Each structure stands twice: as structure tokens, then as C-alpha cells.
Amino acid sequence: MLGILDSFKKDDPAMWTEKAFELFKSDRYDEAVKCCDEALRLRLDYSEAWKHKGYALDHLGRHEESIKCYDEALRLKLDDFSALTGKTYALIHLKRYEEAIKYHDLLLNKMPNEPYYLSFKAVTLENLGRHDEAKKLRQQAEKLWGWK
């Protein structure tokens, strides 16, 4: 793997994280995790590496591990919407819907008129059998998207 990184500064955690993101986009999740691990070896407090490692682990079906990565990213950068969203997805994959609702609410508290977050929460509510609440959120999202 190092051969493809010859032009990168191997002591730069941002470069390793950037490479991880490129590998992630190519569905090369195991390699992305290794790049994030290298970034974190260089700088343990690099929130972007924790977040990208979480993405890759989640796509590998390693949801519990991904949640730990998102938690670390959020510890370092509380307002990271991508890490909050990633953690929410991981909780949903684990069918921990009630816990996921808490993270939906955190996202919506910061961006109450974001249709993506509204519809995302609606899906989780559906999984909990809370159909009326889900319908209201879907309608709100559709209105914001201009669908109705």
C-alpha cells in the first residue's frame, strides 16, 4: 500500500486521512481503516481520522467499533455533523432505534429545517412503529424540499 503513497508526506495525518477517504470512495474499506490507523498513530487527537475510520468500519459491518470511532471524533469536535450522522447510522444498523432518536434530535436541534435530517428521523420512527410522528416529519421534509 505504501507504494501508492510515495508522493504523500508519510508523517502527515491529514494525507493519510485524505487517502483513506479516496479508498473509501472506491469501496476499499479495509485499506481505508489502515490509512486511518496510520493517521491516528501519528496524531491520536485527529478527529477527521476517527470519523473516517468510523465510516469505513460501518461499511464493513463493524458497527460497534464504528460507534467508538464516532464517539472519539465527537469528543474532539462536538459539533461535527458528519460524525453525529455516522453514529446515528451505526445505531440504526444495530437496530438501536431509541438511542438513534437522541442523535437525530441533536442534529435537528442544530438544523431544525434540514429536510434530510427530518426524513432520516422519520425512517427511524417508522422502525419504532411511531407512524404518525414519522408521517409528520416526512410531510415537513417534503414541504421544505418543495415536493408539496
N, C-alpha and C positions, 0 to 999 in steps of 0.2 A: 504494500500500500504506500510506503514512503516514496517510491519512485515517482508516483503521480503528483507528489507534493514538493518536488525539487525546487520549484520556483517560489515556494512559500517559505516564510521565516518560521522554522520549526519550533522556535521558542515563543511564538506569538499565539496566545489562546484564541484571539479573535479569528486568526487564519484557520485554526483547527475547527472552530465552530462554523465558520463560513463553509469549509469543506464538508463538514457534517451535514449542513443544510443542502448542499448540492447533491450529496449522496442520498439524503432523504428524498429529495425530489425525484431521484432515479430509482426509488424503491429499494435502495441498498441500506436497509435499516441496521443490520449488524455492523457494517462498516461505519455508519454514522455514529453509532454508540461508541465505537473505538476512538473515533476522532474527538468526540465529546470527552471521553475519559482522558485523552491526552491533553485537551484544553484544561480540564479540571486538575490534572496532575501539575500543570504549570501555574494555575491560579484557581484555587478552590472556591474563591468568592465570586466567580464569574457567572452571573445569573443567566446569561444567554446560553451558556453551555449546559447548565442544568435544565433549562427549558427545552432545548433541542434534544437533549438526551431523553427527556420525558416523552417528546413526540415520537422518537424512534422506538422507544420501549413500548409505548402504547400500540404502535402499529405492529409490533412483534407479539402482541397479546400479553405482554408483561405489565399489566395494568397496575398492580400493587407497587412495583418498582417505579413505574412512571409517576405515580402519585407522590412518592418520596422525592423524586426529582422536582416536580412542580412545587412541592412544599418548600424545598430548599430555594428554588428560584424566587418564590414569593416572600420567603424570609429575607432575602437580599433586596428584593424590589417589590414592595407591597402592592403597587398599582399596575402590575404587569397584566394587562387584559388577556394576552395570549396564554400566559401561564394559568390564569384563572379559568379560561375557556378549556385549555387542555386538561386541567384537573377535573373539570365538570364532565368532559367526555369520558375520561378514565373511570369516574364514578358510575356513569351510565353503563359503560361496558361491563362493570361489575354488578350491575343491577342494584346499586346503592342509590336509589332514586331520591329518597328523602334527604340524604346528605347532599346530593347533587342540587336539589332545590335551593339549599343555602347558598351555593356558589352562583346559581342563576340570579338569586336576589342580590348578591354582591355586585354582579355585573350590571344588573338593571338599576341598582341604586346610583351607579355612576353614569349610566347611559340609559335613562328610562324610555327614550323614544327610539331605541335601536331595534328595528324590526327583526334582525337576525336573532338577537338575544331573546326577544319576545317569543318568536316561533320555536326557538330552541327549548325554552322553558315549557312551552305548550306540549311539545313531544314528551317531555319528562312527566308532565302532569297526566298525559294520556296513559303512560305506563303505570301510573299510580291509580288509574281509574277515576281520576278527577276531571271528567269530561267537560263539565260546564265551565270550570276555570280555564281549561285548555282552549275551549271554543272562544271565550272572550279574548284571550291573548292572541289567538290566531287572527281574529277579526281586527284587533288593534294593529297587528303587524301588517295585515293586508291593506288596511287603510293608509298606513304610513308608506307602504310600497306603492300606493296608488292603484291597487287592484280593484277597489270598490268605491 
